[in-house]
Each structure stands twice: as structure tokens, then as C-alpha cells.
Amino acid sequence: MTDDVLNRPPVHALLTDGTTVCIRPVLSGDRDQLEGLYEEMSPENLRLRFFAVSRSSATAAADRACASARPGYRALLAETKGQVIGLAEYDTGGGRGSAEISVAVADGLHHRGVGTLLVEHLVSAARSDGITTFTADALSENREVLRLFTDLGLNVTRRFEGAEVRCTIALDEDDAYLTAVEARGRAADVASLVPLLRPKAVAVVGAGRKPGSVGRALLHHLHAGGYTGRLFAVNPSATNILGVPSYSSITALPRTPDLVVIAAPAPAVPTVAVECGKAGVRALVVVSAGLDGTQAQALLTACRTHGMRLVGPNCLGISNTDPDLGLDATFAAGHPKPGSAGVAVQSGGVGIALLDGLSRLGIGVSTFASLGDKYDVSGNDMLQWWESDGRTDLALLHLESFGNPRAFSRTARRVTRRMPVLTVDAGRTDAGRRAAASHTAAAATRTMTRQALFTQAGITATHSIGELLATAALFHTQPHPAGTRVAIVTNAGGAGVLTADACAEAGLVLPQFTPGLVDDLLAVLPSGAAVGNPVDATAAVSEDRLRECVYRLMTYPGIDAVLLALVPTAVAAATGDDLVRALTAGPGRQARPVALVRLEQDVAVSLLPADGGGTIPSYAEPQAAARALAHAARRAAWLARPAGTVPALDGVDTGRARQITETYLAAHPDGGWLDPLTCADLLACYDIPQLPWAWAATEDDAVHAAERLGGVDGQVVMKAHWPGLVHKSEQHAVHLDLRGEDQVRAAYQDLESRFAGLMTGVVVQPLAGRGTELFAGVVQDDVFGPLVLFGLGGTATEVLADHAARLAPLTDHDVHDLITAPRCAPLLFGARGNGPVDLEGLEQVLLRLSRLAEDLPQLAEADFNPVLATPAQVTVLDARIRLLPRMPKDPYLRRLR
């Protein structure tokens, strides 16, 4: 075992049945337990493991696993409640690139995923050690271990040699492997949440005898809400609270509850959690707030040690409205209405608002979780629950933080193809800041990063709770529009104008009608109607005429959605017409989405029942209706596009890139900006095209370089360099358009004089031709991983901040979106009569930059500015890369927070 192995902290993960296990490196003190692991195996399992029934083999295996650290060897064990239940190890035997693997699982614990989980963690460790292949020998009759290797999701080849099988396992992390890991993780995650969200027995700790306590409110909600399981209170001073039997402690309960809701004072929470764990409780909801760091760590340790899932602390509680369960373990004012929307929030206040809003709309809630400080159960867990519960068709999230955004993104991409996932993009203050510096870390804001996550995962991000509910109302009741073309019909011209403005501002299009449609509409509308778009049907329109008008628009192929903006008039009242009925008298679900705008409506959004079944959304403001339709159009476009793939790249030398990185960091333990030569070498590992250049440490070197590299008309560019220089233009450390020896010498002398004591040399490049100057960069976010930025480059990047961003790894769709998103995009596609730039070359630069960041977690920041794009090629003119000493972290490895 190497020192870094021993220093790796233990991690907790879930088995197939939802049991929590600890995965950690083997330590010398584990020898007796490991020997016991083998000694307790049946003779048959010992034979399958060692190819012979030999107790001496068990002793030797335990000795080997606990021996002193040695290069090329790793051993990981799985334990639960301090008991070792499995071991996986590999040994390179002194070689490179390949290692032999072995796995052992305790008798009685097979088929629960212990071995698979250990191997997944061993695979991740091996990749970080540069190992690309595992080999394993097994008896051909050992079906369990052969199935384990086959089901990993990796490419496995077998070679039979008599009674033995030689397995070779390629450790490439492709989508097939990640999908297999996700599937196993999803099954384990859902199983672990059953005691939390479908408990057969619940206990409340902290329910007082007098009104006013949170615990009493929780107990009342559970009791009055019709919970169908066994319900207990824990209070040493009472035997009955609100008609619920009360006991002095968890251990005094007549049966062990699946779920315990803790509303005790913060100092008591860890002790209660330990008591619950020892009693066999499987899940906790901690609504208590104010835990200090020591109490918080003790709470989480108790949950991990005893395998309990945890919601909270500092939360509103949870709810599952399944009529067969009736679980409402919250202290909200009322009970949520049963329905089909899954809700997960961190803020209790936001949770109350969403519960009330969804209940009022009639959408209702399937499962609700107030995650609070989110020590354990997260939005990712809830998405996987809703994906499998058979009741949820709409997911609403309000997350203030992300524990593992890359795993969340993969889950969300999968779930959003089955149901809409909506969120509030909270904390957008960074959006008002301009990027005042050209390097990537300054340009990348947390808002930009979060929005990239939402966009790539297909999540509908709204700006407020009101917009979230307004959009949910449309998604719940109407089909998605095929596009952004909207027809507006109104009985008041002013309302139509307001609605038209709202649609345009939301990015919707109001197409002009064909002459044939105009004639059709005029034939059914009253005299004086204006048949443009909006259609002003006038105050004289009757219910029947309006209904026919809407019908003709709904069947017109050039329209994707219809908005009806109505105001009450004395004319309609006098004739007894109910114009709203023009929309609600027909089927509730049309082929195209339809919505109402009623300016006099006293609530922001409501759902009106339709005679034919279903409901129609009605909005008090046209902006709300327009934004909801725009969100629906974006979701439809996202669904219509097949899932992207990460393209394979040729000419990539990852091994060489890692060597360059390790060599630099060995010489610079604190990291820093690479010198031009090292930077160029790193780019060459990814075949990223660079403008020719030469390093000059003296004036004469600069002259020789200029003579050799002279570009347009023999002109060159000279750039000063010293460690840490970022903004060359701001420092006036660049000379352009140099021609001839005298100008080159004068430029060098100027730089040398002004930056005496700093400058270590200059970079000389040929003057590049004309083209579009672009910016490409990447920043390694500590939480979200690598973020790739692209936009307008040169000095304009500092002023205009015209950037788009996507999280790595980039798919083919992500690259297309990056290129088309900035305001400068038309320049790339041939605006103003110019030909399009080399778009394929531009895509390659971005994909290779993404791969560079994926391969090297030590890459803190990379800036390519400018990147010159012409119709013939795309070339990086200036590149800067900053490295930091960082350990690689596998974002897709199965582990609890």
C-alpha cells in the first residue's frame, strides 16, 4: 500500500438492498478480521477463491493485504458496523498499465452488491494510478465472480485454460460503464429511501405535552393526516400525546420504527441519533436547527455508522401523499393535496409556498422533502425516487447547493426525458457583474456555471417561485408546443398589445397569417375585427364566434400555441356570453397548448376545468403566460434532440500530458502559470493548433526568431513573459507589426527596460492574418468540475463579456450550443457577406480543450485568447495555462455525501 492510499478517507456507499457500507483502505490492524473473513468461508467458497481448500491460503491472503505499503498494490475493504464483509485488491507485480485483481465476500452476503461496489472503487483508484487493464483468474465454475466482471459495464474478454478462465478487463470509462454504475446506484438509492419515504412505523422525538412545540405540530400532522402505519411519540414525561402512545425512549418502543423524526434541542440530537442507530432505525428526519460543527459531525457519523438515511437537519420535514400511506411529517400549516408533483427544497419557506401553490392549483404533491442543511439525502436522491415511484410526473426543485453536480447532471439528463424537472435559479446576483478581466476564472461566475448545468441537463430554470408555479401549471395541463410560433386572440386591443410585447420579450414569435387563414377568421368574427396577430375580435365578439376563431387557429399548421387575452365587458354581460367558455367548453387537452390571460384575475395563475376533461391554465399577467410557453418550447426542442455523445478524438496523448503536469508540479509544489514552452507542449498533447512561435532570451535571439518566423510582409509580434503575467495588453507588454531588425531590437530593448527584473524572455510570433478573434477557456470549479467558456476574444472580451459556458465533458450538442450562443455567433456563420469560419476546426479546439480539462484535474485555468478563426483554419495565437496540485476525484464513483 502506498502512503496516498492510507491517507484516503473512508467513504460510505449503498449496497443493492440499501444497506450502508464503509469502503476504506486496508490497515495493518485489520489482519485478524480479514483472516476471520476467510476462515468463516465454507470449504466450497474457499476453493473457488484460492482454487484449493487451504486455511494457510487464508492466512497468507490476510498477511498480504496488511503488509507494509508497496508500489503497485492496493487493497480496499468493505465493512458495516465495524465488521469486515469484503475485500478487493490489485497488484501490478512491478509492471505498468496492468494489474491482477481478486475479490472476496463474506459468506451469507453474496448477491447484495458487496463485490461489485468494491471493484468499482478499485477501478477508480486504478485509473488514477495509470492502470488501464485488470486481469483475473477464476475457476470456470465460479459463475458469481465471472458474472460480477461481466456485469460491470466494462469490456471483458475471457480465455479458457482448462478448468480456469483468464479474464481481461479494460478500464476505459465510457458511457456504457457510467450507465451501468448509474443503474446499480439508482436501485441501491431507491431501496435505501424506502424506510424514509414509505415507513411502516414512525416515531417522533421531541413532541411536547403543551401546544406550541415543533415536535407536537409534527406529531399532530402525522396523526391528523391519516398516516396508516404505526405511530409513536417519545417523551419520558408522557404516556399519551394527542392520542398517540408515548414512550420514554426509542429502546422502550414496542417495535423498532423505520423512521424517526427528531425535533429535540440541538445538543440532544447526536445522542438521540446514536440511540436510534443502535435500535435498528433505518432513517431520520431532523428538523432541529442550530447544530454546531461538533454536533453536526456526530449526527452524520451516527447515521453512517448505523446505516441510516438522513433528511436535514434544519428542515420542514417530509411528506408522501400516497393514499395507502398518508405520511405528512411536516409542520406546515396544512396538509398537501395528493397529486403528481415531486418537490424537494432546501428552504422551508419555499417549501411551504410550493406546497400551498400546488395544492391550490389542484396539481398536488406526490412526495415532498425539505432537505434543509442537506447532510445526506439530496436532490439527486429525490430525482431517482420520483423516477421509480410510479406516481410522479413533474419534479420541482429549489436547491441552494450541489453536493455532486456532475452526478446530478447525469441523473437529471435521464429523468428529464421522462418528466419535466423545474427549478428556481436562485442567487443570480453574479449575473449583474461584468467580466472585467480576460482570464477564464474572472469571466466564469457561479451563475454561469449553474445555468450551464441546468441547460445541459434539460432542467427548466425559472427566476421566481411564481414563475415556477406558472410554468408547472402549463406543463401539467398542456402539451408542449412544437415551436415558438404563437397566435394571440383578444377582445380588447390593449390587452392584445401587452400580450404581444410579453411574447416577444420571452423569445416567442408572432407569425403573420396567410391570406387563406385571414379570410377564414374574418368569416367567423364580427364586423370590425382586425385579423393580424394579435387577432382583435372586438368587444362585440360572441362566445360562439370566439370559439370558432380559436378552433381555426388551433388547427392551422403555422401556429404552435394560442394565447387568449380577455377582459370582461358590458357587451358580453348583456348578451349572456361567457367568453372564457369559448376555451373551456372543448376538450381540456388540445393538440397544441392553449392558455388564457385574464387581466382582472385575482390570483397569479389558476386552472380552469374544461367541459371535455382536463384543465386550462389562466394567468393574471401576460408575462407569466408567455414565459411559461417559452419554457415549454425550450423543453420540446430539448426533447426533440437526441442525447449528445462525447466525440472520440485522435492525436491525444494523455499519458504524456500527465507526465508534463507531474513534472511541473514537482518543480513548483504550489502550482502556477506555465511557461510558454511547457504550455505549448501540453497543447501539443491534444493536437490543439497553435501559431508558430519562438522563445528568445536575448535581443539577438529575438532578431533570429523574427527572421525565421516573419509573417505577413515579414512582420512579427513580440510578447514579454515572466511568471504570473496574465494581462499582457494591460501591462503594455506586447509590440505588434514589427518589421526588420531595427524594429525588433528596439522593441526588445523597450520591454527589457520597462520590465527589468521581471522579464525572463519574449515570445516571437509571425503577424497573423485577418480573421475573427475569439476566446476559449476552461476553469476548474471545485464543486462543478471543468467549465468551458467560449465567446468573442481579443481586447473586446474584457468589455463585452460575450461568453457562453458549458460543463465538461462536452458532447457534440454542447459544442454546437457553445458556438451558437454568444452574441458574436453570426460572425462565425458568414454575417455581413463574409464566408463562414472553419466551424469544424472551431469545434475541435473546444472539444480538445474539454478533454484536456477532463484528463487533468490539476488544470485550474486555461485561456486561449485570441483564437483566430478564418474560413481556412482556426489557430490559437496566445495560450496560458495554470496548474494547481490537486488530487483527482472521480465524480461518478458511488458514494454518499
N, C-alpha and C positions, 0 to 999 in steps of 0.2 A: 504494500500500500504506500502511495506517495503522500507527502505531507499535505498537499492540497485536498486529497481525498479525506483525510482525517479531519480537516478543518471545515469540510462542507457541513452545513447544519442539517439536522434531520428534517424530513418533510413528511407530511401526512397526506394520505390518499385513500380512495374508496375502493373496496372490493365489489364484486358483482352484486352481492346482496346488500350493499350499502354500508357494510362494516368499515370503520376507520382503522387503518393500519399505519404504522410509522415505518418509513423507509430511511435507512441510515447506513453509513459505512460500518463495517465490522471493526470492533475494537478488541484489544488483547483480552479484556475482561469478559468477552462473550464466549470464550473457549468452552466452558463447561456446558453452557446452554446449547451450543452448536453440536457438541458431541452427543448431548441428550437428544437433539433433533434426529440424529441418525440412529441412535440406539433404540429409540421408540418406534422406528420404522419396522414394518413387517419384513420377514425374510424375502418375500417376493419383491417388495419395493426396494430393498437394499440391493437385490440382484439387478433390478432394472437400472438403478443408479450407478452401481460400481461394476456391473457385468459379472458379479460373483457375490455370494453371501459371505461377507467377511467383516467382522467387527473391527479388525485392525484398519480396514479401509476407512471406517467412520472416524477413528482416532486420527489417522493421517489427514483426512479432509478437514477436521476441526483445527488441527495444528497448522495446516497450510493457510487457512483463512485468517488465522490470528497471528501469523508470523510477522516479523518486523517489516516495515514498509520497503517495497522494492519496485523498481521501474517496470511498467508494463502489466501490472497486476492490480485489479480492483475487485472488491467483494462488497456486496450490499446485502443487508438482511431486512426482513420484514418482521415486525413484532406488534403484538397487540396486548395492551395492559401488561407490558413488561415481559411477555412470553414470546420467544423467537418462534416463528411459524414458517419461515422460508429463507433460503439463501440463493443468491445468484452471483457468479464470479466469472471473470475472464482473465486470461493470461496470454500475453503476446509471445512468451517464450524468448524474449530478446529480439524478436523481429519487429517489423514496422508494417502498419497498414492492416494487419490481420491478427485476430486473437481467437483462442479457443474458449468456448463458453460452457458452463454447466449450471444446472438448476436443481434445487431440492426443495420439496414442500412437505410439511408435516403430514403424517397420516391423519385422515379424517378431515382434512381441509382442502382436498382436491376439488376441482370444478367450481371454485369460488374466485378464481382470477388472481391468486397469490403469485404464481409463477409468471403469468403474463405481465402483471404490474411490475415485478422485479426486473424482468427482461426489458420492458420499456425504459425504465430508469437506467439500466445498464447500457442500452443502446444510446441514450442521450449522453451519458458520460463518455462512451467510446468515441462518439463523434467529436466531442471537444478535445479528445486526445489524438485526433487524426486517424483513428481506426475506421476503415471503410468496409471491413468484412468480418463476420463472425463465422467460425466453424464449430460443429458439434458432432460428436459420435454418439449414437444411440443404438440399442438393440432394435431390430426391425419390428419386434412385437410390442415395443413401448409406444403404443398408439397415443397416449396422452401427451408425451413430450413432443412427438412428431406433429401432432395436431397443434400444439402450442406454437411451434415455429411457423407452421403453415398459416395459421390464423392471424399472425402478427400484422399482416398487410405489407410485409417486405417481400422482396423477390428471393425465393428459396429454391435451391436446386439440391437434388438428392443423388447420391451414388451408392448403390448397394454393393457391399463386400461381404458375401456370405450371410451370416446372421446379423451383421451390423449395417448401419446406414450412416453415411457421411453427409451431413447437411452443411451447405454453404449459404450464408445469409448475407445479402448485400444490404448495407445500412443507409442507402440513399433515402433522404427524406422527401418523398414525393407526395402528391395529393392522395394517392391510394393509401399510403401509410397513415397520413393525418386523418383521413376519413375513417379508417379502421379504429384509430385511437379515440376519435370523437364518439364513434358508436359505442365503444366499451365504456367510455366516460359518461355518456348520456344515460346508459342503462344503470350504471352504479349510482349516478347522481339522483336519478328519479327514485331509485329504491331507498336511498338514504333520506329522502324527503317525505316518504310515506308516514313515518311516525309524527312528523311535524304538521303535515297538511291533511292527513286522514287518520288522526289518532283515535284509538278505541277507548282511551281513558285519558282525562286531563285533570291536573291538579293546579290550583292557584296558590302561590305562596305570597303572603302579604295582604290578604283580604281582611280588613278590619271589621269589628262589630258595629262601628258607628259609620254613618254616611260621610262621604267626603274624601275617602281614600281612593287612589287609582286601583289598588287591588280589589276593593269592594266593587268598583264600577266594572272591572273586568269579569269578576265572578257573576255579577248581575247580568251582563251581556251574554255570557255563556249560558246561564240558566234560562233567562227570558228568551234568548234567541232560538231555543228549541234544540240545543245540542243533544244528539241521540245516544252518545256514548256515556260512560261512567264519569261523573264529575265530583271532585273533591276539593275541599279547602284545607289549607294547612295553617293553623293558628293555635299555638299552645294554650290560649286563653278561652277557647270556644269549642263547643261540640256541634254547633249548627249555625251557619251564617246564610241568611236569605233562603232558608230551606235546603241548603246544601250541607251534607255532613262534613264536619271539620275534625281534623286530627292534629296531634301535637307535632308531628314531624313527617317527613317523607317515608321514613322507615316504618312508621306506625300505620301507614295506609293499608287497607285490606288487599290491594293489588298494586303492582307497580304501574304507574301511568306511562303511557308512551310520551306524553308531552307535559312539561311543567312550565307554567307561566310565572315568572318571578317579578314581583313588584315590591321587593324588600328594599330597605335603605342600602345605598351603595356599599358600605363596609361589610354588610352581611352577604352580599351576592356571591363572592367566591366560595364561602363556606357552604351555602345552600347548593351551589353547583357541584361541589365535591360530593355532598350527601346524595344528590340526585344520581351522579355518575356511579357511585358505589352501589346504589339501589337498582341499577339497570335501566334508568330512564334513557330514552333514545334521542330526545330533542328538548331544547329550551327556547323560550321566548323571554327575553329580559327587557322589560320596559323601563327598569330603573335607569336613572341618569346620574351623572356626576362621578363615575368611577375614575380614580386616579390611575396613573400608569401601572403601579404595582397591582392594584385590584383588577385592572383590565387584563394584565398578563396572567394572573391567577385564574381568572374566569376562562380564558381561552385555553390555558393549559389543562384545566379540568375537563373541558369539552373534548380536547384532542386525546387526552389520556383515556377517557372512558367512552370515546366514540359517539359523542352527542353532537348533532347539528344545532347550530345556534342562530337565532334571529335577534338582532340588536347588538348591544344594549341601546338605551335611549331611543325607544321606538314606540309606535302606537299599537303594535300588535299584528295579528294575522286573522284572516277570515277565509272560510271555504263555504260557499253558499249552497253546495250540493244538498238537495232536499233530504237525502238519506243520511246527511251528517249534521248540517245546521251549525257549523262551527263559527262563532264570532268572538274571538279572543282579542277584542279591541276595546278601547274606552272612548270611541267616537260617540257622538250624540245619539245616532240612530243606527239601525241595522241596515247594511247594504241590501239592495234589492237583488235577488238572484238573476243571473244573466250570463253573458258570454265574454265579458271583457276581463282579462287578467291585468292586475295593477300591481306594480312594485315601485315604491318610492323610498327616498331616504328621509324626506321631511314629513313629519306627522301632519303639519298643517296642510301641505299639498295633498297628502293622502285623504284627509277629511274632505277637502274641496272636490277631489276626483270622485270619491265615493258618493257624495251628495249629488254632484253633477250627473254621473252615470245613472244613478237611481232615478233622478228627476226625468231624465230623457227616456227612461224605460229600457236602456241598453242593459243595465245591471252589471253585476260583477260575478265572475266565476271564482277566482281566488285573489285575495289581496294580501300583500306583505309589506309592512312598514319596516324597512331594513335598518333604519337608524344609523348607528355608527358602523355597521356592516363588518363586524369582526369575522363573519363566516359566510352565511348564506348571502348571495349576491344576485344582481340582475341576470347574470348568466345562468344561475341555478333556476331562477323562476322561468326564464325563457324555455329551458329544457322541460320543465314541468308542464307548462302550458302546451308545448308541442305534443305531449303524450297524454294529456288528461282527457281528451275526447269532449271537452265542454267549452274550451276557449277558442274563439275565432278572431280576437282582437287583443293586442297587447299594448299596454300603456306603461311607460317608464318615466320616472323622474330621478335620474342618477346624478349626484354631485361629484362622484369619483368613480374610477375604474380600477379594479384590482389587477386584472389581466386583460387589457383591451384587445390584444391580438386573438386570444381565445374567444373573447366576447364577440369579436367581429366575425369569426368563422361560424359561431353558433347563430348569430343574427342573420348572416347571409343565407343560412339554411332555413331558419324559421320564417324569415320574411317572404320566402317563396310559398309558404303555406298560409300565412296570415299577416295582416298589416301590423307593423311594430311602430308605434308612435312615441315620441319623447318630447320633452321641453328642453331646448338648448339653453340652459341657464348659465349665468355668469358670462355674458358676452361683452363685458367692458373692454376687453382687448380689441374688439372689432373697431373701436374708435381710434385706435392708435395707428399712426403711420409708421411704416418700417423706415427708420431714419438711418439705417446702416445697410451696406450691401451684402454683408455676410449672412449666411443662412440662419444662424441662431437668432439674429436680431429680427429677421424677416418672419420667422416662424412664431406664431402666437399659439397659446393653448386653445384659443377659439378656433383657429385654422385647423389645428390638429384634430380637435373633437369633430368639427364639421367634415373633415376628410373621413373619419371613422364612420360617421352616420351615412355619408354619401355612398361609400364603397359597400357598406353592409345593407343598403336598401332601406334604412330606417328613415321614417318621416319625421323630420325635426321641425317643431313649431317654436314660436317665440314666447308663448304665454299659456297659462292654464286654459284661458278662454279659447284660444286658437286650437289647443289640443282637443278640447271637447267639441268645438265646432267641426273640426276635421273628423273626429271619431263618429259624429252623427252622420256625416255624409258617407264615410266608409262602411258604416254599419247598415245603411239603408239602401244605398245606390250602387249600381255597377260602376266600374272605373271607366272614364272616358277613353276613347281610342286615341284622342289627341287633345289639342288645346283650343279648338275652334268652338266658340260659344255663341249662341243666339240669345238675345235679350228681348223679352216682351214686357211691356209696361202699359198701364192705363194712365200714366202721368209722365209727361216728357221729362220733368226734372228728376224724377226717380230713375228714369232710364239713363240719363246723363251720369248721375252718380254711380250707377252700377257699371256703366261702360268704363268710367275712369278707374274704378276698382279692379275691373278685369284686366285692363291694360297694365296697371301697376303690378298686378300679380303675375304678369307674363302670359296671360291668355290672349287669344286672337279673336277679333270680331270680323268674320269674313263678310264680304259683300255677297248679296244673294243673286242668283241667276235670274234672268228675266222671267223664266218659267215659274220659279218659286214666287217671285213678286206678284205675278198675275194670280197665282193660286191663293196667296194671302189676301190680296185685295178683294178677291171674290167672296171671302167669308167675313171680312172685317167691315165695320160701319163706315159710312162716307166720312172722309176727312182723315182717315188713318194714314200714318206715314210708315211706309214699308221699307225702311232701311234696316240697319242693325245698330242700335235697338229698333224694335218694332213698337211704334206708339199706336196702340189700339184705341186710344182716346177714352175719356171718361164715359162715353156712350156705349162702350162695348158690353155686350151681354155675356152671361155665363156660358151659353151655348156657343156663341161666336168665338169667345176666348178659348174654349176647349178645342174647337176645331182648328184654330190657329196653332195652338201648341202641338196638336197631333200632327199637323202637316210639317212643322219644324222637326218634330221628333223622328219623322220618317224620311227626312231629307238627308241624303248621303254626305252632304258637305258640312254637316254640323255634328259635333261630338257631345254637346251638352246644352241644356236650355235653362236659363235663369228667368224666373217670372218675378218682376218687381211691381208690387201692387200697393196702392194706398186706398183707404176707404173713401167713398164718395157718396154724396146725397143721391146721385143718379141711380147707383146700384141699390141703395136702400129703398128708393121709391119703387123700383121695379121688382124688388124681392130677389134680385140676383145675388148670389154668393160667389164672388169671383174666385175665391180660394178653392171652391168646389170644382172649378174648371181643371184643377190639377189633381185633387184628391179623390174625385169621383171615379177615376180609372184605376187600373192596377197600380199597386204601390211600387212595384219594381218594374221599371221600363227597360227597354233595350239600351237606352242611353240615360245617363244621370240627369236628374231634373231637381231643381231646388227653388224655394221661394225666398223672396226678400220682402218683408213687411215692416216698413219704417215705424209703424205705430206699435209694434210688438214690444211687450214689457219685459221680456227675457231675451238674452243674447241669442239663444238657439233653442228650438223646441222641435219635437217630432209630431207631425200631424197624421193621424190614421187615414189610410186610403180605403175606399169602399171595397176595392178588389183585394185587399190584404196588403200588409206591409205598411210602411210609413214614409212620409216625405219630410225632409229637413226644411225648417223655416228659420230665417235669420233676421235679426233686427237691423243689421248693418250690411250693406253690400260688400264691404271689405272682407267680412268674415266668410261670406258665401264664396267670394272669388278666391280667397286664399285656400279654402278647403278644396275647391275644384282644381286649383293649380297643384296642390299636393297630390290629389287623386291622379291627375295627368302624369305627374312625375313618377308615381308608383307604377302606373300602367306601362310607361316607357321602360322602367327598370325591369318589370316582369317580362316584357316582350323580348328583351335582350338576353340571349343565353349567357350562362355564367362564364366569366372570363377565365382564361388559363394563363399561367406564367410561361412565356415562351422559352424554349431551350436556346442557349447562347453558345456559339462556338468561339474558339480563341480565348477561353477563360482559363487562367492558371491560378486556381485558388490556393494551392499549396505554396507557390512562390509568393503570393500576396501575403500569406500568413507569416512566411519567413521574414519578409521585409518589415512587417509590423512588429514582430517579436524582436528583431534586431534593433529597430529604432527605439522601442520601449526599454530594451535592456540598457541602451546608452543614455536614455532620457526617462528615468523612472517616473517622473511627474507628467510625462507626455508633452505635447506642444505641436506647433505648426511644422510640417515637414519642409525640408529644404527643397529647392526646385528639382534636383536630381532624383531624390527619393520619391518625390511626388510623381514625377514623370514615370519612374519605374513602376510605381503602383498602378498608374493608369494603363500602362502597357500590359499589365497582367490581365486587364479586362478589355484589351483591344479598343480603348477609347481614343478616337483620332485627335492628335494634338498638332498644332502648328510647329514646324521645326524651330529649334532654339539652340542656343549655346550659352554655356556658363563662362563668364570672364571675371577673373580675379584681379586683373591688371588692365591698365589702359591699352597696352599693346595687344593683350588677348581680345579686348573688345574690338579693336580695329580688324584683327584677323577674322574674328567671327563675323563682322559686318561684311567683309569682302566675300566670305564664303556663303552667307545667307541672304544677301541683298535681294529684296522682294521687288515690288512694283517700282520700276525705274531705278533699281538698286537701293531703294530706301529701306531703312530698318527702324526698329523701335528698341529703346533701351529702358530697362526697368531695374531700379535699385532693389537690393534684397538685404534683409537682416532678419534674424529670428524674431518672430512675433509681428512682423509688418503685415497688416491686413489691408488697410485702405491706401493703396499706392497713389491714387489720384488725389485724395485729400491731402496727402503729405507732399504732393508735387514731386513724386519720386519716379516720374515717367517722362521720357523725351520721345516725341513722335517725329516722323518724317525726316529722319537723319539720312543725309546723302554725302558720301565722300569721307575721306579720312579726317579732314579738319573738323567737320561737324561731329563725328563720332568721338574724337578726342575731347572736344570742348564739352560735349555732353557728359562724358565720363568725369572730367575734371570738376564740372559743376556738382554732380552728385557726390563725388568723393569729398568735396569741400563742405558742402552743406550737411552731409551726414557722417562727418568724421567721427570715428569711434563707434559708429553703429553699423555702417555698411560693410558687409562681408564680400560683396561682389555684385555683378549685374547680370541680368539675363538679356541676351540679344536675340531678337526675332526679326524675320522679314516683315515688312509692312504688308498687312493682309489686304486683300481686295475688298470691293464693296459688297455689302450684304446686310442682313438683318441681325442686329446684335441681341442675343438672348441671354438668359440667366438660367442655370440649372444648379441645384444644390441639394444637399441632404443634411439633416440634423438628427442625431440620435437622442430621442426623447426617453428619459429614464422610465416613464410609465408606458408610453405608446409604442416605443421602438422607433425604427427609422422612418422619417418623414421626408419625402421627396418633394422639392419645390421647383416650379418652372414658371417663367414669365419673361417680360421684357428686360433686357440686360443693358450693359454699358452704364454710364453715369445716371441714366434715366431710372434705373431700378431703385435708386435711393429716393427719388422724388415721387414717382408714380406708384410705387409698390404694387405693380401689376403682376401679382403672383397667384398661382393655383397650387394646391398641395394634395398629395395622396400618400397613404401609408404603404410602405414596402411590406411584402414583395409586390411589385406592380404586375398586374395582368395586362393582357392586350387591350382590354376595355379601359383600364385605368390610364394607360399611356395615351390612348385616344382622348380621354376626358381631360387629361393634363394639358394636352396641346390645344384643345379647342376652348378651354375655359377662360383663359386670360383675355382681357380686352384687346390685346395685340394680335389675337388669333387670325383675324382677316389678313394681316400682313403675310402670314405664312402660307395662305392659300391663294395668293395672287391678286390681292386687292390693288386698286389703282393701276391696273394694267400690267403689273409685274407678274412674272411667272411664279408658280408656287415653289417654295424651297424644297430641299431634299427631305421630304417628310419621313421616308423610311429611315434615312440616316439619323434624323432627329429622334425618332422612336428608339433606335438602337442606343443612342447616347443615354437616354433616360432609363432604358431597361438595364444597361450595363452599370449605370450609377446605382440603381436599385440593388442589383446583385452585389456590387461592391459593399454596400452598407449592410446587406444581409449576411455576407460572409465574414465581415469584420466588425464585431461588436465594439472593438476599440476605436472605431472611426466615430469621433464625436461630431465632426462637422466637415463638409466638403463644399467648396464654392467653385463653380465654373462660370466665370464672368470676365469677359464676354465669351459666349459661344456664337461663332459666326455661321449663319445659315445662308446658303446660296442655293440656286437650283441644282448645282452640281454636287455639293457636298456640305457636310456640317463638321465644323472643326472647333475644338476647344483652344481659345487663344491664351487664356490665363486660368490656372487651376491652383487652388490652395486646399490643403487637407490638414486637419488637426486630429491627432490621436491622443487618447487617454487610456491609462491602464485599467481595463475593465475585464471582469470575468464573463465569459459567455453564459447566457441564461436561456434555456430552452423555453419559449413561451407556450409551447403546445404540450409540454410534459404534464401528465396528470398529477395534480396535487391540489390540496385545499389551500385556501388563502393563509 
